[in-house]
Amino acid sequence: MLEVILLAIYLVLLFCILIYCIAESHLAMQYAKHKKQESGREVTVAKKLEHYPFVTVQLPIFNELYVVERLIDSIAEFDYPKDRFEIQVLDDSTDETLQISQAKVGEYKAKGYQIDLVRRPDRKGFKAGALQYGLQTAKGEYIAIFDADFLPDPAFLKATIPSFDDPAIGVVQTRWEHINENYSLLTKVQAFFLDAHFSVEQAGRDICGFFLNFNGTAGVWRRETILDAGGWQADTLTEDLDLSYRAQMKGWKFTYLEEFGSPAELPADIAAFKSQQFRWIKGGAETARKILPRIFKSDLPFAIKFNAFSHLMSSSLYIIILLLVTLSVPLLFVKNSYIEQEYIHYGSLFFLSNIAIAYVYYIATIYRSENKWVGIKKCLVMLPLFLVMTMGLSLHNGLAAIRGLLGEKTPFIRTPKFNIKGVKDAWTDKKYVATKISFMTLMEGFAALYFLGAIVAALAFESIGWEFLLLHVTAFIGFVSIFIYSLSHALIVKR
């Protein structure tokens, strides 16, 4: 009886993963179809501004000692009339970042820029609170937002503002690029899955007419849209995703400019990457908890509801992956002839899911590479690394998603950046670097041992069988890699 219950749970988990992967592959197919159609058309000339509406550029900052100066400098280089945009440096910093911001603001004020340092009496609401606070005094009809790690192109406003000629457009989002993609294996894997999000997912949803999300930075809001949707709210860690859905449920349209890139710095150390993942995953689960009931009660078309469910619940996929691999170990020891006969059926679900997700990343990679064959080679190398990392992060991210779904409140922890561009740049001697070995790291080490035990058992005892060997090897490599990465990064920091 126990084996049947375990198998039933296992099948449900596999089916959930398959449904998600099919939804993602549908976006990939629509994206590929659109790209093929686009390649046969004449290149259209980008819209040009006939007038220059006033824009407020908001820069939410908190303790960004190494990158705040370059951010303000890059915004000041915008190819847009100085009298038609203002800069709000929303600096909540508690360290010397504040002095750097003050000096830069004073420097550009003297040059005739409309720039102000905006300080709040407290950090209530974190980033969402800062954006909402700045909105009270913002003069712009449009609000551009950039996080501290970005280096936007001078043409940014000229590229995005023309889209607002359509009065229904509430947000214009641009594609993220990566200034330090080749810094390390960690940054390469991050770039790999972010590129898939900013091609297949964002562009695919845009093509299909599904709800998009503002990515928190490198985009522009119509001020009226923010106000109409209820403003920035701090009850989730992903205030951007939350406001995006509230705005689109109000009838506002979002547009995505895949052809225009906004360069940014990827986290170079594993602790910073994990903190970013925690915020994105937990915030996504919090937003699902908050928004999905409203989506289900709405009169939106079924296709939009289904994609919204897939989108908002994607962070919870880590819970499913964690449960799936964890339950596969006891299944080794309770399996009988019935399970052995059925293995090919439930094993095929796992195979189909992997084929579907491989297709997604194949499409994303070939259209973001200089040619098809370069894309194929890159995908063949990076996809296994991405899948291994996904498995290794399933404990960290799965627990983050659970905490979000349960409504547990945690502070907004920003991802520190260190002005890392080339391989010679170092982060180990910088402020903000985590130096403690967390309990989560120890748990990841224990998980690696758990799956190592399953591998040894399968190889040592003929009665157990090898049905789950590939899954357990992948889980072991994933967990031991994240454990070693986390341990080594904590130990090599120069104290």
Summary of the structure (lengths in Angstrom):
residues: 495
radius of gyration: 23.5
end to end distance: 55.4
largest distance: 80.5
contacts: 1673
relative contact order: 0.13
helix: 60%
strand: 10%
